[in-house]
Amino acid sequence: MRDLIRKILKESVDYEIVKRTVTKQLDKKVKSGEVPSLNFDYLQKIGLGNFEDEIRQIYLDFVGGEEEAFKLFKKYLEGKVINDVDLRNIGHNVHPQDKYEFQIIRIYNPDYKGKRIIGSNEELEFSFKLIDGEFLTDDGVLSIEEMQDERYDGFWNEITEVMQIEVDDFVLVTANDFGLDFGWASSEWTL
């Protein structure tokens, strides 16, 4: 019985530490004028990785629920410019000589339907455009304009598929930092 009581007390203390740490991080962002979001990489580094569900709930309570979290996510992401460095920061192995920028144009989901149940993965739909870029090819580093030459069609198709996966991953990671759990992303390129 004593062991059970010790375990319950330890879990209670651990939760309070997690709540204090996460709330402090969120308060700091709000006070500096930033949109409050989580940083799961940072929380993992400081040893709170085992509390992901609790952290997500603390965040959702902080912002007023999943609908508010989705509004903040949408506000934060629409119009945001992301680049190759952002993709490296979430763990993608982008070639060091490839440099490019995208802009998230629009999130199509009108709202967030809330907690998913097994088998009902909610899909995040959005559009983006490639603003600028240079890519390493067998002919050296080429700009987007230079890659419009038909001799690079095969290479261009390959890198656009990879870039779309990378942008989808970035958007899903960002959604997670807003406490949202989408099953997958479906994106489309715009001009």
Contacts in CASP RR format, 6 or more apart in sequence:
PFRMAT RR
TARGET T0000
AUTHOR 0000-0000-0000
METHOD contacts of the structure
MODEL  1
MRDLIRKILKESVDYEIVKRTVTKQLDKKVKSGEVPSLNFDYLQKIGLGN
FEDEIRQIYLDFVGGEEEAFKLFKKYLEGKVINDVDLRNIGHNVHPQDKY
EFQIIRIYNPDYKGKRIIGSNEELEFSFKLIDGEFLTDDGVLSIEEMQDE
RYDGFWNEITEVMQIEVDDFVLVTANDFGLDFGWASSEWTL
14 51 0 8 1.000
15 51 0 8 1.000
15 54 0 8 1.000
18 48 0 8 1.000
18 51 0 8 1.000
18 54 0 8 1.000
18 55 0 8 1.000
18 58 0 8 1.000
19 54 0 8 1.000
19 58 0 8 1.000
21 43 0 8 1.000
21 46 0 8 1.000
21 48 0 8 1.000
22 38 0 8 1.000
22 43 0 8 1.000
22 48 0 8 1.000
22 55 0 8 1.000
22 58 0 8 1.000
22 59 0 8 1.000
22 62 0 8 1.000
23 58 0 8 1.000
23 62 0 8 1.000
25 38 0 8 1.000
25 39 0 8 1.000
25 42 0 8 1.000
26 36 0 8 1.000
26 38 0 8 1.000
26 59 0 8 1.000
26 62 0 8 1.000
29 35 0 8 1.000
29 36 0 8 1.000
29 37 0 8 1.000
30 36 0 8 1.000
35 72 0 8 1.000
35 75 0 8 1.000
35 76 0 8 1.000
36 59 0 8 1.000
36 62 0 8 1.000
36 63 0 8 1.000
36 72 0 8 1.000
37 59 0 8 1.000
37 72 0 8 1.000
37 73 0 8 1.000
37 76 0 8 1.000
37 174 0 8 1.000
37 177 0 8 1.000
37 178 0 8 1.000
38 55 0 8 1.000
38 56 0 8 1.000
38 59 0 8 1.000
38 176 0 8 1.000
38 177 0 8 1.000
38 178 0 8 1.000
38 179 0 8 1.000
39 177 0 8 1.000
40 49 0 8 1.000
40 52 0 8 1.000
40 55 0 8 1.000
40 176 0 8 1.000
40 177 0 8 1.000
43 49 0 8 1.000
43 51 0 8 1.000
43 55 0 8 1.000
48 55 0 8 1.000
49 55 0 8 1.000
56 179 0 8 1.000
56 181 0 8 1.000
59 69 0 8 1.000
59 178 0 8 1.000
59 179 0 8 1.000
60 66 0 8 1.000
60 69 0 8 1.000
60 179 0 8 1.000
63 69 0 8 1.000
63 72 0 8 1.000
66 112 0 8 1.000
66 114 0 8 1.000
66 115 0 8 1.000
66 179 0 8 1.000
66 180 0 8 1.000
67 111 0 8 1.000
67 112 0 8 1.000
69 112 0 8 1.000
69 178 0 8 1.000
69 179 0 8 1.000
69 180 0 8 1.000
70 109 0 8 1.000
70 111 0 8 1.000
70 112 0 8 1.000
70 178 0 8 1.000
70 180 0 8 1.000
72 178 0 8 1.000
73 107 0 8 1.000
73 112 0 8 1.000
73 174 0 8 1.000
73 175 0 8 1.000
73 178 0 8 1.000
73 180 0 8 1.000
74 107 0 8 1.000
76 174 0 8 1.000
76 178 0 8 1.000
77 104 0 8 1.000
77 107 0 8 1.000
77 126 0 8 1.000
77 171 0 8 1.000
77 174 0 8 1.000
78 104 0 8 1.000
78 105 0 8 1.000
78 106 0 8 1.000
78 107 0 8 1.000
79 103 0 8 1.000
79 104 0 8 1.000
79 105 0 8 1.000
80 103 0 8 1.000
80 104 0 8 1.000
81 101 0 8 1.000
81 102 0 8 1.000
81 103 0 8 1.000
81 131 0 8 1.000
82 101 0 8 1.000
82 102 0 8 1.000
82 103 0 8 1.000
82 104 0 8 1.000
82 167 0 8 1.000
82 170 0 8 1.000
83 99 0 8 1.000
83 100 0 8 1.000
83 101 0 8 1.000
83 102 0 8 1.000
84 94 0 8 1.000
84 98 0 8 1.000
84 99 0 8 1.000
84 100 0 8 1.000
84 101 0 8 1.000
86 170 0 8 1.000
87 94 0 8 1.000
87 166 0 8 1.000
87 167 0 8 1.000
87 169 0 8 1.000
87 170 0 8 1.000
88 94 0 8 1.000
90 169 0 8 1.000
90 170 0 8 1.000
90 173 0 8 1.000
92 166 0 8 1.000
92 169 0 8 1.000
94 166 0 8 1.000
95 135 0 8 1.000
95 136 0 8 1.000
97 134 0 8 1.000
97 135 0 8 1.000
97 136 0 8 1.000
97 141 0 8 1.000
98 133 0 8 1.000
98 134 0 8 1.000
98 135 0 8 1.000
98 136 0 8 1.000
99 133 0 8 1.000
99 134 0 8 1.000
100 130 0 8 1.000
100 131 0 8 1.000
100 132 0 8 1.000
100 133 0 8 1.000
100 134 0 8 1.000
100 135 0 8 1.000
100 163 0 8 1.000
101 130 0 8 1.000
101 131 0 8 1.000
101 132 0 8 1.000
101 133 0 8 1.000
102 128 0 8 1.000
102 129 0 8 1.000
102 130 0 8 1.000
102 131 0 8 1.000
102 163 0 8 1.000
102 167 0 8 1.000
103 128 0 8 1.000
103 129 0 8 1.000
103 131 0 8 1.000
104 126 0 8 1.000
104 127 0 8 1.000
104 128 0 8 1.000
104 167 0 8 1.000
104 171 0 8 1.000
105 126 0 8 1.000
105 127 0 8 1.000
105 128 0 8 1.000
105 129 0 8 1.000
105 190 0 8 1.000
106 126 0 8 1.000
106 127 0 8 1.000
107 124 0 8 1.000
107 125 0 8 1.000
107 126 0 8 1.000
108 125 0 8 1.000
108 126 0 8 1.000
108 127 0 8 1.000
109 124 0 8 1.000
109 125 0 8 1.000
112 122 0 8 1.000
112 180 0 8 1.000
113 122 0 8 1.000
114 122 0 8 1.000
115 181 0 8 1.000
116 122 0 8 1.000
116 181 0 8 1.000
116 183 0 8 1.000
121 182 0 8 1.000
121 183 0 8 1.000
121 184 0 8 1.000
122 181 0 8 1.000
122 182 0 8 1.000
122 183 0 8 1.000
123 182 0 8 1.000
123 183 0 8 1.000
123 184 0 8 1.000
123 185 0 8 1.000
123 186 0 8 1.000
124 171 0 8 1.000
124 172 0 8 1.000
124 175 0 8 1.000
124 182 0 8 1.000
124 183 0 8 1.000
124 184 0 8 1.000
124 185 0 8 1.000
124 186 0 8 1.000
125 185 0 8 1.000
125 186 0 8 1.000
125 187 0 8 1.000
126 171 0 8 1.000
126 185 0 8 1.000
126 186 0 8 1.000
126 187 0 8 1.000
126 188 0 8 1.000
127 187 0 8 1.000
127 188 0 8 1.000
127 189 0 8 1.000
127 190 0 8 1.000
128 167 0 8 1.000
128 187 0 8 1.000
128 188 0 8 1.000
128 189 0 8 1.000
128 190 0 8 1.000
129 189 0 8 1.000
129 190 0 8 1.000
129 191 0 8 1.000
130 144 0 8 1.000
130 163 0 8 1.000
130 189 0 8 1.000
132 144 0 8 1.000
133 143 0 8 1.000
133 144 0 8 1.000
134 141 0 8 1.000
134 142 0 8 1.000
134 143 0 8 1.000
134 144 0 8 1.000
135 141 0 8 1.000
135 142 0 8 1.000
135 147 0 8 1.000
135 155 0 8 1.000
135 159 0 8 1.000
137 147 0 8 1.000
137 152 0 8 1.000
137 155 0 8 1.000
142 152 0 8 1.000
146 152 0 8 1.000
147 155 0 8 1.000
147 156 0 8 1.000
160 189 0 8 1.000
164 187 0 8 1.000
164 189 0 8 1.000
167 187 0 8 1.000
168 184 0 8 1.000
168 185 0 8 1.000
168 186 0 8 1.000
168 187 0 8 1.000
169 185 0 8 1.000
171 185 0 8 1.000
171 187 0 8 1.000
172 182 0 8 1.000
172 183 0 8 1.000
172 184 0 8 1.000
172 185 0 8 1.000
175 181 0 8 1.000
175 182 0 8 1.000
END
